Amino acid sequence: MKPCAVVLAAGEGRRFRQAAGSGQNKLLALCRGLDGIERPVIEQVLFSLQGVAERILVVTRPGPVAQLALACGCEVLAFDSSGMGESIAGAVAACADEAGWLMVLGDMPFIRPDTFRAVVAASSESVIAVPEAQAGYGHPVAFGKAFGPALMALQGDQGARKLLAPEVVRVVAVSDSGIYWDVDVPERLVFQ
């Protein structure tokens, strides 16, 4: 079975708002995707996930990002998260019956669909599959079913990095610099 894709999109985007203006939401900012079509950042991510997972759960705050995710056919877990750890724990608890979880950051619109598929293909019940190009581990990260309890125990702003022990990590070699490219400031809406 394919893992559930969990799109983490509940952050406040402070750095982006400081640079672009207080009313700006980086997940709704337009950017030209790998296919040459301009869409909001979060929609680029959801577009690239098509066919990768049977179930896509977007974790976000109530509001326009949640509405866009629903319009794209995704499930939404909307709450005011205190950080990435809480978002991951809530998402895994909401879909605990899945075979595993593909953790995708909602502000990384330039990951190639074949990278998503390669990470999913490398995942298994007791493995954490992580893509790597030239600069160490990147995103997305696939966690097998065995990691459910540890993921549900995460709290606050600490993500799941502490679970990446060498004996459980399966590195997926890719030539995709999009695995490192997040949109934290407006200049990063253009992929280089």
C-alpha positions as CSV (number, residue, x, y, z in Angstrom):
1,M,0.0,0.0,0.0
2,K,1.0,3.6,-0.6
3,P,1.6,5.8,2.4
4,C,-0.7,8.7,3.2
5,A,0.8,12.0,2.0
6,V,0.8,14.5,4.9
7,V,1.3,18.0,3.7
8,L,2.5,20.2,6.5
9,A,1.2,23.7,5.9
10,A,0.3,25.1,9.4
11,G,3.3,27.4,9.9
12,E,2.9,31.1,10.2
13,G,5.4,32.1,7.5
14,R,6.9,34.9,9.5
15,R,10.1,35.4,7.4
16,F,8.0,35.6,4.2
17,R,5.6,38.1,5.7
18,Q,8.5,40.2,7.1
19,A,9.8,40.5,3.5
20,A,6.6,40.6,1.5
21,G,4.2,42.4,3.9
22,S,2.1,41.3,6.8
23,G,-1.0,40.4,4.7
24,Q,1.0,37.9,2.5
25,N,0.8,34.1,2.8
26,K,3.7,32.3,1.2
27,L,1.5,29.2,0.6
28,L,-0.8,31.3,-1.6
29,A,1.9,33.2,-3.4
30,L,2.1,32.5,-7.1
31,C,5.1,30.7,-8.5
32,R,5.9,29.0,-11.8
33,G,6.0,25.3,-11.3
34,L,8.2,22.7,-12.9
35,D,5.6,22.3,-15.6
36,G,5.7,26.0,-16.5
37,I,2.3,26.8,-15.1
38,E,1.8,29.5,-12.5
39,R,-0.1,28.4,-9.3
40,P,0.0,29.1,-5.6
41,V,2.9,27.4,-3.8
42,I,0.6,24.9,-2.0
43,E,-1.2,24.0,-5.2
44,Q,2.1,23.3,-6.9
45,V,2.9,20.9,-4.1
46,L,-0.5,19.2,-4.4
47,F,-0.2,19.0,-8.2
48,S,3.2,17.2,-7.9
49,L,1.7,14.7,-5.5
50,Q,-1.0,13.5,-8.0
51,G,-0.8,9.8,-8.3
52,V,1.8,9.4,-5.6
53,A,-0.6,8.7,-2.7
54,E,-4.2,7.6,-2.6
55,R,-4.8,9.9,0.4
56,I,-3.5,13.4,0.8
57,L,-4.0,15.1,4.2
58,V,-3.2,18.8,4.4
59,V,-2.4,20.0,7.9
60,T,-3.1,23.8,8.0
61,R,-4.8,26.6,9.9
62,P,-8.4,27.4,9.2
63,G,-8.7,29.8,6.3
64,P,-7.9,30.1,2.6
65,V,-5.2,27.4,2.5
66,A,-7.6,24.9,3.9
67,Q,-10.2,26.0,1.4
68,L,-7.8,25.6,-1.5
69,A,-6.7,22.1,-0.3
70,L,-10.4,21.0,-0.2
71,A,-11.0,22.4,-3.7
72,C,-8.0,20.3,-4.9
73,G,-9.7,17.2,-3.5
74,C,-7.6,16.8,-0.4
75,E,-8.6,16.0,3.2
76,V,-7.8,18.8,5.6
77,L,-6.9,18.8,9.3
78,A,-7.3,22.4,10.3
79,F,-6.1,23.7,13.7
80,D,-3.9,26.3,15.2
81,S,-0.8,24.2,15.5
82,S,2.0,25.1,17.9
83,G,4.6,23.7,15.6
84,M,5.8,21.0,13.2
85,G,5.9,18.3,15.9
86,E,2.3,18.9,16.9
87,S,1.2,19.0,13.2
88,I,2.9,15.7,12.5
89,A,1.4,14.1,15.6
90,G,-2.1,15.3,14.8
91,A,-1.9,14.1,11.2
92,V,-0.6,10.7,12.0
93,A,-3.3,10.3,14.7
94,A,-5.9,11.3,12.2
95,C,-4.8,8.6,9.7
96,A,-3.2,6.0,12.1
97,D,-4.6,3.1,10.0
98,E,-2.3,3.9,7.0
99,A,0.6,1.8,5.9
100,G,2.9,4.8,6.5
101,W,3.2,8.5,6.0
102,L,5.0,10.6,3.4
103,M,5.8,13.9,5.1
104,V,5.7,16.8,2.6
105,L,6.4,20.4,3.4
106,G,3.8,22.7,2.0
107,D,6.3,25.4,1.1
108,M,8.5,23.2,-1.2
109,P,6.8,23.5,-4.6
110,F,9.8,22.4,-6.7
111,I,10.2,18.7,-5.8
112,R,9.8,16.6,-8.9
113,P,7.0,14.0,-9.0
114,D,9.5,11.3,-9.8
115,T,11.3,12.1,-6.5
116,F,8.0,11.7,-4.5
117,R,7.5,8.3,-6.3
118,A,11.1,7.2,-5.6
119,V,10.8,7.9,-1.9
120,V,7.5,6.1,-1.7
121,A,8.9,3.1,-3.5
122,A,11.8,2.9,-1.0
123,S,9.6,3.0,2.0
124,S,8.5,0.0,4.0
125,E,7.1,-0.8,7.4
126,S,10.3,-0.4,9.5
127,V,12.2,2.0,7.2
128,I,12.4,5.8,6.9
129,A,13.1,6.7,3.3
130,V,14.9,10.0,2.8
131,P,16.0,11.6,-0.5
132,E,19.5,12.9,-0.8
133,A,21.2,14.8,-3.6
134,Q,24.5,16.8,-3.0
135,A,23.7,18.5,0.3
136,G,22.5,15.8,2.8
137,Y,19.0,14.7,3.6
138,G,16.1,16.5,1.9
139,H,12.3,16.3,1.7
140,P,9.9,14.5,1.5
141,V,10.5,11.8,4.1
142,A,8.5,8.6,4.2
143,F,7.9,6.9,7.6
144,G,6.8,3.3,7.7
145,K,4.0,2.0,10.0
146,A,6.4,1.1,12.8
147,F,7.1,4.8,13.4
148,G,3.5,5.7,14.1
149,P,3.7,5.8,17.9
150,A,6.9,7.9,17.8
151,L,5.4,10.3,15.3
152,M,2.2,10.7,17.4
153,A,4.4,11.5,20.5
154,L,6.0,14.6,18.8
155,Q,5.2,17.9,20.4
156,G,5.8,21.6,19.8
157,D,8.0,22.8,17.0
158,Q,10.4,19.8,16.9
159,G,9.9,17.8,13.8
160,A,10.8,14.1,13.3
161,R,14.5,14.6,12.6
162,K,15.4,12.8,15.9
163,L,13.9,9.6,14.5
164,L,16.4,9.5,11.6
165,A,18.8,6.9,13.1
166,P,21.2,5.4,10.6
167,E,20.0,1.9,11.2
168,V,16.4,2.7,10.0
169,V,17.1,5.3,7.3
170,R,17.1,4.2,3.6
171,V,18.7,6.9,1.5
172,V,17.2,7.5,-1.9
173,A,19.7,9.1,-4.2
174,V,18.2,11.7,-6.5
175,S,19.4,14.5,-8.8
176,D,16.7,16.9,-7.6
177,S,17.8,20.1,-6.0
178,G,14.1,20.8,-5.3
179,I,14.4,18.6,-2.2
180,Y,16.2,21.5,-0.5
181,W,14.3,24.5,-1.9
182,D,11.7,25.9,0.4
183,V,9.9,29.2,0.0
184,D,10.9,31.1,3.1
185,V,11.2,34.5,1.4
186,P,9.7,36.0,-1.8
187,E,13.0,35.6,-3.8
188,R,12.7,31.8,-3.4
189,L,9.4,31.8,-5.5
190,V,11.7,31.5,-8.5
191,F,13.5,28.2,-8.7
192,Q,17.2,28.1,-9.8
